[in-house]
Amino acid sequence: MRQVLRLELEEAKIMIEAARKKAEEIGVLETICVVDDGGYAIALERMNGSRITGVEISMAKAFTASGHKRSTHLFNKEGGPAAVGGEAFGIQQMIPGKFAIFVGGFPVVVNGEVIGGVGVSGGNGEQDTAVGTAALEALQKYLGSEYEVMVEADIKK
């Protein structure tokens, strides 16, 4: 039997708060979604004035990052598995509307295990990445040195 870590509402709220603060700091209106290891939403915040489409997009990014255990932009980068000619070209059609292959989705990896995902929608790629990594940094700070959170843009587990 294996013990697992669970991402819960308290941690999700901390991540969203940090992500929102980063979005405000860089002047972008974002929607931020944190999901569990099954890809189901724990918490979601759409900043006032942000695009209404951001809700579904952030959820898809978080779902993909959690379920496929990699940052979403890694699918479609040059040489990525979902890029034209890649071994997984068209993978986003397998789960239509839920599988995102562009920047803004990051798995939440704690002590080497994917325990969830964070999806960010509303800015350009650089902005979404800054906001998403701020969420991961906040989780690391909250959990302390007892846990190791992967805090980087290019995550592949």
Secondary structure by P-SEA (a helix, b strand, c coil): cbbbbbbcaaaaaaaaaaaaaaaaaacccbbbbbbcccccccbbbbccccccaaaaaaaaaaaaaaaaccccccccccccccccccccccccccccccccccccbbbbccccccccbbbbccccaaaaaaaaaaaaaaaaaaacccccccccccccc
